[in-house]
């Protein structure tokens, strides 16, 4: 069984492009309404949905498509849009390269409460006036992208920043100007990087706290304040997400996946997976393949 399809370039025809925006209805027409296979991108995706029907699966969690929604998909997340009819809205993609070239620090995106690396990624459902403001920024970006304006990508970068700030203000937890100081933000970034590097072998909060030279309690408090879940929850969610990806996209056995994710005994991996998903690894694989 082949691994998940990964799109590395924002535009497969123009290598130099690091940003793109299309109308969802145009994508639907181009694909003749055919549903894409689950896939991942090496860049960020934002869907601004005026009206849609169907499902959007992100890391095996399914969300209903409806009106006035905004979805955020991080680099590396597996997703699949399953439309029951033609959708209307915008699909916007941009890479880290675009952010850097247009004077947007990577930390700006990392500090937003929008792009979750894994776990639950529900859509934002802004109120009418909020959605109108966000959609207005998307319209401006779409016009600029299809124009010949000088420095158009700098302008797009400015509107993108405004759009993301407006979206972040819709979130209940942690608007961008939060009480948690910049030390807290740096600590979260270092923690997330540490988890990404070590989660296959290291599952304990204590390991990551020691790496950051703080107590596990301090780490838990800071993580909970910033992202609404404990450090332990974050680590376990990362392991479960990878387990699901490996079960679905590879031919590895449960034993091999367990070993790959730092479990010495297959039974320990199965028990951990079942505790967090309510199904066994084998049943998860069987159920997902049916859809």
C-alpha positions in Angstrom: 0.0 0.0 0.0 1.4 3.4 -1.0 2.1 6.2 1.5 -0.2 9.2 1.6 0.1 11.6 -1.4 2.0 14.7 -0.4 1.8 18.0 -2.3 5.1 19.8 -1.9 4.5 22.8 -4.1 1.9 25.5 -3.8 1.6 25.6 -7.6 2.6 22.5 -9.6 3.0 24.6 -12.8 4.9 27.6 -11.4 7.7 26.5 -9.0 8.4 30.1 -7.9 4.9 30.7 -6.4 4.6 30.3 -2.7 1.0 31.6 -2.4 -2.3 30.6 -4.2 -6.0 31.3 -4.0 -8.8 29.7 -6.0 -12.6 29.7 -5.9 -13.9 26.5 -4.5 -16.6 26.3 -7.2 -13.8 26.5 -9.9 -11.9 23.6 -8.2 -15.1 21.5 -8.1 -15.8 22.1 -11.8 -12.2 21.4 -12.7 -12.4 18.0 -10.8 -15.8 17.3 -12.3 -17.1 16.9 -8.7 -14.7 13.9 -8.1 -13.6 13.5 -4.5 -9.9 13.8 -4.0 -8.0 11.0 -2.1 -6.8 11.8 1.4 -3.6 13.8 1.1 -1.3 16.2 2.8 0.5 19.5 1.9 3.8 20.9 2.9 2.1 24.3 3.3 -0.8 26.0 5.0 -4.4 25.8 3.7 -7.3 28.1 4.6 -10.8 27.3 3.3 -13.3 30.2 3.6 -16.6 28.6 2.9 -19.7 30.6 1.9 -21.9 27.6 1.3 -21.1 23.9 1.1 -22.5 20.4 1.8 -20.6 17.3 2.7 -17.7 16.5 5.0 -14.2 17.7 5.6 -11.9 15.1 7.2 -8.8 16.4 8.9 -6.5 13.7 10.5 -9.5 11.3 10.5 -11.9 13.6 12.3 -14.9 14.4 10.2 -16.6 17.9 10.2 -19.8 18.8 8.4 -19.5 21.4 5.6 -22.2 24.2 5.8 -22.4 28.0 5.6 -20.0 30.7 6.8 -17.2 28.4 8.0 -13.4 28.7 8.0 -11.1 25.7 8.1 -7.4 25.8 8.8 -5.1 22.9 7.8 -1.4 22.8 8.9 1.5 21.5 6.9 1.6 17.7 7.3 -2.1 17.2 8.3 -3.9 14.6 6.3 -7.2 16.0 4.9 -9.9 15.3 2.4 -12.8 17.5 1.3 -15.9 15.3 0.4 -18.4 17.5 -1.3 -22.0 16.4 -1.8 -22.6 19.3 -4.3 -20.7 22.3 -5.6 -19.2 24.4 -2.8 -18.8 28.2 -2.9 -15.9 30.0 -1.2 -12.2 30.4 -1.4 -9.3 27.9 -1.0 -6.1 29.7 0.0 -2.6 28.1 0.3 0.7 29.6 1.4 4.1 28.3 2.5 6.6 29.4 5.2 8.6 30.8 2.3 5.8 33.2 1.4 5.6 34.4 5.1 9.4 35.1 5.2 9.4 36.8 1.8 6.6 39.1 2.8 7.9 40.1 6.3 5.5 38.0 8.3 7.5 36.2 11.1 6.9 32.5 11.4 6.2 33.1 15.1 3.1 35.2 14.1 1.4 32.1 12.6 2.7 29.8 15.4 1.2 32.0 18.0 -2.3 32.1 16.5 -4.9 29.7 17.9 -5.9 28.6 14.4 -3.5 26.0 12.9 -3.5 22.9 15.1 -0.8 20.4 14.0 -3.0 17.4 14.9 -5.9 16.3 17.0 -9.2 18.2 16.7 -9.3 20.9 14.0 -12.9 22.1 13.9 -13.9 25.0 11.7 -14.5 28.5 12.9 -18.1 29.6 12.6 -17.9 33.4 12.8 -21.0 35.7 13.3 -22.4 37.4 10.2 -20.4 40.7 10.7 -17.1 38.8 11.5 -17.5 36.5 8.4 -18.2 39.6 6.2 -15.0 41.2 7.3 -12.9 38.0 6.8 -14.6 37.4 3.4 -13.8 41.0 2.4 -10.1 40.4 3.0 -10.3 37.2 1.0 -12.0 39.1 -1.9 -9.2 41.7 -1.9 -6.6 38.9 -1.9 -8.3 37.1 -4.8 -8.4 40.4 -6.9 -4.7 41.1 -6.1 -3.6 37.6 -6.9 -5.2 37.9 -10.4 -3.8 41.4 -11.0 -0.6 42.7 -12.4 0.0 45.1 -9.5 3.5 46.0 -8.5 4.4 44.4 -5.2 1.2 42.5 -5.2 2.5 39.8 -3.0 3.5 42.3 -0.3 -0.1 43.6 -0.4 -1.5 40.0 -0.3 0.8 39.4 2.8 -0.7 42.5 4.5 -4.3 41.4 3.8 -3.5 37.8 4.8 -2.2 39.0 8.2 -5.4 41.1 8.7 -7.5 38.1 7.7 -5.7 35.8 10.2 -5.9 38.3 13.0 -9.7 38.7 12.4 -10.1 34.9 12.5 -8.0 34.7 15.7 -10.2 37.2 17.3 -13.2 34.9 16.7 -11.5 32.1 18.8 -12.7 31.8 22.3 -9.3 30.8 23.7 -6.3 33.1 23.6 -6.7 36.0 21.3 -3.3 37.0 19.9 -2.7 39.7 22.5 -3.0 37.3 25.4 -1.9 37.7 29.0 0.6 34.9 28.6 3.9 36.7 28.0 6.3 36.2 25.2 8.4 33.8 27.4 5.3 31.6 27.5 5.0 31.7 23.7 8.7 30.8 23.2 8.3 27.9 25.7 5.2 26.6 23.8 7.2 26.7 20.5 10.1 24.9 22.0 7.8 22.3 23.6 6.0 21.6 20.3 9.3 21.3 18.4 10.6 18.9 21.1 7.5 16.8 20.9 7.8 16.7 17.0 11.4 15.5 17.3 11.0 13.0 20.1 7.4 11.7 20.4 8.2 8.3 18.9 10.5 7.5 21.8 9.6 9.8 24.6 6.1 9.9 26.0 6.4 11.5 29.4 5.8 15.2 30.3 8.9 15.0 32.6 11.2 14.3 29.7 10.1 17.5 27.8 10.0 19.6 31.0 13.7 18.6 31.8 14.7 19.5 28.3 13.2 23.0 28.8 14.8 23.2 32.3 11.4 23.7 34.0 9.1 21.6 36.3 6.4 19.4 34.7 3.9 21.4 36.6 5.1 24.7 35.1 5.0 23.1 31.6 1.5 21.8 32.1 0.2 25.2 33.3 1.8 27.1 30.4 0.6 24.6 27.8 -3.0 24.6 29.3 -3.1 28.4 29.3 -2.0 28.7 25.7 -3.7 25.8 23.9 -6.4 24.6 26.2 -5.0 21.1 26.9 -2.2 19.7 29.1 1.2 18.8 27.9 0.4 15.1 28.5 -2.7 15.4 26.3 -0.7 17.1 23.6 1.9 14.4 23.5 -0.7 11.6 23.5 -2.7 13.3 20.7 0.5 13.5 18.6 1.1 9.7 19.1 -2.5 8.8 18.3 -2.5 10.9 15.1 0.6 9.3 13.8 -0.7 5.8 14.7 -3.9 6.6 12.6 -1.8 7.8 9.7 0.4 4.7 9.8 -2.6 2.3 10.1 -4.4 3.9 7.2 -1.5 4.7 4.8 1.0 1.9 5.3 1.0 -1.9 5.3 2.8 -2.0 8.6 1.4 -4.5 11.2 0.1 -3.3 14.6 3.2 -4.7 16.2 5.5 -2.8 13.8 3.5 0.5 14.3 3.6 0.0 18.1 7.4 -0.5 18.0 7.8 2.5 15.6 5.9 4.7 18.2 8.0 3.6 21.2 5.8 0.8 22.6 7.9 -2.3 23.5 4.9 -4.6 23.7 2.2 -4.8 21.0 -0.5 -5.2 23.7 0.6 -1.8 25.3 0.2 -0.1 22.0 -3.3 -1.7 21.4 -4.4 -0.7 24.9 -3.2 2.9 24.5 -4.9 3.2 21.1 -8.2 1.8 22.3 -8.2 3.9 25.4 -7.9 7.1 23.3 -10.1 6.2 20.3 -12.5 3.6 21.7 -11.6 1.2 18.9 -8.8 -1.3 18.4 -6.1 -0.5 15.8 -7.4 -3.3 13.5 -11.0 -2.1 13.7 -10.0 1.5 13.1 -8.2 0.4 9.9 -11.2 -1.7 8.8 -13.7 1.1 9.5 -11.8 3.9 7.8 -11.2 1.7 4.6 -15.0 1.4 4.3 -15.6 5.1 3.9 
